[in-house]
């Protein structure tokens, strides 16, 4: 191994830091002194290796750059993806839960429940104790009061069936689905063509609201299949809602 | 590269150190040339990984060519870089595909006529250098590579957590000696590294 002075001389020569006379002197020595020439060659080989090594260093730096390079202006670190995934998942869960509220039995029943239009008898003033005030309460949207009054109309009353229909309807509108079933079934099975279709429709909603989904689906399928049923389209929608993936 | 002129980029590459690294990043992020290179590789039977590799190798070769004075400034730096990329892919593809599709390049498909002089490092030589430099410790290797890329002793000290520039300078000298000793003990490397 060379002395420190020789080491510096060779390095300065290879790096082109010597002035012309000194560089010439080194070259003369290389030509005349094989041991010195051998030392210079070793330094030269080291420089060649380091030049190649510098290329490797650059390549490594470029690879680092490629790993962090933003393609769309954002550096997407791993944790960005994790946060994005978490936010998306949360949004899906919240969205799903929110959407799910539209498909509960109660929501479906209430969404489709509208007050029954009682035809010519609607608003008619009668002399008995319960029909007129029952109708008034029904028309005023006071369904619980209406139900209490309509429930008292006796079987012999000529408006009994209509009163039972309104009673069932009032129960549905006030969320008393289970209580709604008996009067509506009675009307639906009465065979009175004036009220049967409406009674079936409200019965369907009552079944849905009571979570009796199997019976509700059967009834919905029946109503949907009847071409002339006035609630056919609505029943089809309810049937679809009952099968919804959001439930 | 759009925000820098060719002269600025070349100046930074020649200065070395952190300026070189800054220039390297600017070149790497030059979307226009990158897309041009990618398009070329992809349209000549390469895949995205090939294109990225060629893009990185081209930048490296551009830097080494500029530092060795092989870029003479005829034409733009972007054009020169694209030329390097085409030649690199030509060379690599020809090696890879010689058996599969021997007539492909010979038919003139993308072969470059205005070859820039490039510093090509073949894989065999690169592997040999990796092996040699792998014999010295990794910090030593980094000191020497950074020194070869004209990082100042201050920058080397900063990057490698040496207390002062003097410590970095001393470390560089010791590391170079270590490398020379390895060459002394293994004359076979002298053969492999003949310029």
Boltz contact constraints between the chains, C-beta under 6 A:
constraints:
  - contact:
      token1: [A, 42]
      token2: [B, 180]
      max_distance: 6.0
  - contact:
      token1: [A, 42]
      token2: [B, 183]
      max_distance: 6.0
  - contact:
      token1: [A, 45]
      token2: [B, 183]
      max_distance: 6.0
  - contact:
      token1: [A, 45]
      token2: [B, 190]
      max_distance: 6.0
  - contact:
      token1: [A, 45]
      token2: [B, 193]
      max_distance: 6.0
  - contact:
      token1: [A, 46]
      token2: [B, 179]
      max_distance: 6.0
  - contact:
      token1: [A, 46]
      token2: [B, 180]
      max_distance: 6.0
  - contact:
      token1: [A, 48]
      token2: [B, 193]
      max_distance: 6.0
  - contact:
      token1: [A, 48]
      token2: [B, 195]
      max_distance: 6.0
  - contact:
      token1: [A, 49]
      token2: [B, 129]
      max_distance: 6.0
  - contact:
      token1: [A, 49]
      token2: [B, 132]
      max_distance: 6.0
  - contact:
      token1: [A, 49]
      token2: [B, 193]
      max_distance: 6.0
  - contact:
      token1: [A, 50]
      token2: [B, 144]
      max_distance: 6.0
  - contact:
      token1: [A, 50]
      token2: [B, 148]
      max_distance: 6.0
  - contact:
      token1: [A, 52]
      token2: [B, 121]
      max_distance: 6.0
  - contact:
      token1: [A, 52]
      token2: [B, 129]
      max_distance: 6.0
  - contact:
      token1: [A, 53]
      token2: [B, 129]
      max_distance: 6.0
  - contact:
      token1: [A, 53]
      token2: [B, 133]
      max_distance: 6.0
  - contact:
      token1: [A, 53]
      token2: [B, 145]
      max_distance: 6.0
  - contact:
      token1: [A, 54]
      token2: [B, 145]
      max_distance: 6.0
  - contact:
      token1: [A, 54]
      token2: [B, 148]
      max_distance: 6.0
  - contact:
      token1: [A, 54]
      token2: [B, 149]
      max_distance: 6.0
  - contact:
      token1: [A, 55]
      token2: [B, 60]
      max_distance: 6.0
  - contact:
      token1: [A, 55]
      token2: [B, 64]
      max_distance: 6.0
  - contact:
      token1: [A, 55]
      token2: [B, 121]
      max_distance: 6.0
  - contact:
      token1: [A, 57]
      token2: [B, 145]
      max_distance: 6.0
  - contact:
      token1: [A, 58]
      token2: [B, 60]
      max_distance: 6.0
  - contact:
      token1: [A, 58]
      token2: [B, 63]
      max_distance: 6.0
  - contact:
      token1: [A, 59]
      token2: [B, 60]
      max_distance: 6.0
  - contact:
      token1: [A, 62]
      token2: [B, 56]
      max_distance: 6.0
  - contact:
      token1: [A, 65]
      token2: [B, 28]
      max_distance: 6.0
